[in-house]
Amino acid sequence: HDGPVTGALFTPDGGRAISWSDDKTLRLWDLASGRQIGPAMQHDGPVTGALFTPDGGRAISWSDDK
């Protein structure tokens, strides 16, 4: 992230995490390797939160961009 990380969540299986930041991005991480999975997901404003579905297959995020 290029700005302060303001939150993060683990997937239900503990294998991945999603983090979000004031730099308007969300990033998905593989915890075994410590590497980012895919490109950063973009919002038009600082990201303020995210949640995973119970199976960890999808995520929803929200931002100051409405």
C-alpha positions, 0 to 999 in steps of 0.5 A: 500500500502507498498509504496507511493500512486501515484494516485487514481480514483473514479468509475463513480458512486462514489461507488468505487475507485482504487489506485496505488502505487510505491509498484507495486500494484493497489487496488480497494476500497469500499468507503462506508465501506473503505475496499479493494475489493479483492486482490491487483493487481500486476505489475512488476514495479511501477504503473504509472496510471489507467483508468476506462471504462465509466460504471466503470465495468473495469479498465486498468492500466500501469506501468514502467514494460512496 
